[in-house]
C-alpha cells in the first residue's frame, strides 16, 4: 500500500484552475521530486496535501485513510511535516525555542519537548547555534532551522518546499546530505525544487506539473529525456 495517494485532485480559485485532475502516489521511504515552471501548481498541491486548501475535487489518502477534509494541525499530528517556500522563524526567539515550539506537537511537557528539539538540532547541525536568536541566522541556517522544526514534529513524511532556494553550492551539498540522512531514518520525502542538479541527485522518482496538470512521471533519467518536460520546463529551469 502507498504511504500517500493523491487521487484526481483538482483545485479551483474562482475561475482559475490551479490543479486539474492530478493523481500519483508515494511509497514509504521514497524521495519524490515535484517540478514544473513557476505557477504550475506545485505549492498549491502541497497546500492541499497538508490541509491548507480543501480540494475542489478528488481526495488525498495517507496510510489508506482520507485526510483531505482535515485541518493542517490534524494532518501534522498524523505524521506529515512541512516546510515553507518563504522561511519565517519566530524571529525574537532562540533557535532552540523555535524547535521546542514544534516539538510540543508530540511532547507531554517542556522537558520532553526540549529533548526532542536538541536531538533534532544535533541531527541538522544547528546545535551550536541553539541559543542564537533566529533573526540573526544567515539564510542557509534559516533553511536548516525550518527543516529542524518540521523534524521536531516526528513526521513519517516530510514536504520540502524549495529548501535549496538562495543557497550556494556548498550549502546545497550540505542540505542534500541532511535530506539523505532524513530518508535513512525511514522518513518519506516529497520535495519541490527548481535546481535540477539537486532534484536529479535526490529523487527516486519525479512528477512534473505544467499549468496545473501532471504531464510526466518517472525516474530522473526518464524525466531528463522526456520531450514534453524538455519543452515545458527543462530548457528554462537553470534560470528559474
N, C-alpha and C positions, 0 to 999 in steps of 0.2 A: 504493500500500500504506500502511496506517495505521502510525504510529510505535509506538503501544501499543494492544493489543487485550485487553480483559477479556471472557472468554468463559464465560458461565454459571457465574460464581463464587459458591459458597456457602461459608460458614464457620460451623461449629457449635462451641460450647464446652459439652460435655456435652449437656444438654437444651435449651440456649439457642441459637437460630438468630440469629446476628449479621448474616449476609448470606445472601440467598436468591436464587440464580439471576440474578445481576447481570451484564449484558452492555452494553458500549459501547466505543467506540474514540476515540483521539485522533490527529489529523493533525499532521504536522510543522509547527512554528511557531504552533500554536494555543494559546490560553489557554482552558482548560475549568474552569468553576466547579463545585464539588461541594457541594451544600447539602442541608439537612434538619434536622429537630428534633434536640435532644440525644438521644443513644442510637440514632440512625438507622443507624449502621454506617459513617460516613464515615472515621474514623480506622482502624477495622478494615480497611477496603478499602485504605487507604494501606499498612497493615502487611502485607497480602497482596501488594500490588504490589512492595514493596521487600524482601520476603523474611523479615520478622519472623514471619509466620504462613504455613504452607503452606495452600492452600485445601483444604477438606474435599471439594469437588467443583469441577470446572471448571479453567480454566488462564488464565495471563497470558502474552501474547506481546509481545516488544519487538523491533522491526525484523524481524518474521516468525519469530523464534526463541522457543521456550518457555523462560520464566525462572522459572516457579512452583516449581521444585524447587531453586533456587539460594539461597545464603545472602546476607544483606544486603551484605557487603563485595564479593561477586562481582557482585551486581546494580549496586552503586555503580560498580564498575570498568567495567561495560558502558556506563555513561553515565546512570544515574538517580540524581540527588541528592535530598536530603530535608531538610526542617526539621521541628521537633517543636513540638507544642502548648505544652508546658512547656519554656521555654528554659533549658538547662543548660550554659553555657560552662564551660571549665576555669578555675575562679574564681581560682586562685592564679597563673595565667599571664597574660601580657600579651595584649592584643588580637591583636597580630602573631603571637605564638607559637601562639595558638588557631588562627589561619588556616593557619600553616605546618604544623601537625599534620595538617590536612585535605589540604593540598597534596601531602603525601608520597604520596598515592594515585597521582599521575601523575609526580612528580619523581624524578629519578635520584639527587639529592643535596640537601644542605641549601641550597646556593646557589640551585639551581633552584626549590626549594620556597619560598625567600624571595622570589624574583622573582614567582612565581605569586601568592603571598599579597599582596605590595604592589600588584600590578595589581588584584586583587580589592578590596582596601581603598580604592584610589583610585576604583574604579567605584561602590562603595556609599557613598562619602563618609565613611569611617571612618579615612582615612589619618592625620589629625591626632591621633587617639586611639590610634595603633598601640602606643605604649609604656605605655598605661594598663592597670592590672590589670583583668581583665574583671569582677571582682566589684564594681568601682566604677562601672560603667556604668549610666546610667538605663535604664528599660525599653525605650524607643524604640531606643536604640543596641544593647541586647542583642538585640533582634529583628533589627536590621540585621546584627549580628555572626553570628547564626545563618544568615542568607541568605548572607553573605560566605563562611562556612565551607563551605556547600554549593557555592557557585560555584567555590571553590578546587579542587574535585574535577573541574572541567572537564566538567560534565554536558551531555548533549544534551537531557535532560528534567529538570524540577525539580518536586518535590512540596512544596507550601507548606501547612502545617497551622496555620491560624488565626494567621497572621503579623501580623494587624491587631488582635488582641485586646488591650484595655487602652490603645490608642493614642489620643491626642487628634486632633481633625480635621486640624490642621496636619501631625502626624506621619503620619497616614493618607494625606494628599495626597502627601507626600514619598515614601512607600513605593509608592504607585500609580505614580509617575513611574519609580522604580527598576525595578519589575516590567515596565513597558512597555519600558524600555531593555533589560532582560534578554531579552524577546521579540524586540526589534530585533536582538539578536546571533544570532538563529536558534534560541534555546532554547525548547522546548515546555514549557508550564506547566500543571499541574493544581493548583487551589487550593481548599482548604476554608475557608469563611469564613461568619460569621454576619451581618456588616454588609451588608445588601442593597444599600446605595448603592455600596459597594466592589465587590461581586460583579457588579452590573449595569454598572458603569463599566469593569470589566476584561475580562469574559468574552466570548468569541466564541460559545460555547455553554455551557449549564448542564445538569447532570444532578442530579435530585432523588431522594434516598433517604428512605424512611419505613419504620420497623420492618424494616430490612434489605433492603427491596425497592426497585427502581427504579420510581418512579411517574410520572416525566416526564423528557423530554429535549428541548431546543430552544434557540432563541435567547433572549436576555434578554427581548425583547418577548413572545415566545410563553409563556415561563415566567411572566412577570408577569400574564398573562391566564388562565392555566390554573386552572380551578376546583378540581381536585384539589390543586394546590400551595397555592392560597389557603387551602383548608380545613385542610390538614395542617400548613402552615408559615408562609406569608406573614403571616397575621393576628397571629402571635405573635413574629415574628422580631426586631423592633426592641428588644424587651425580653430577647431570648435571650442 
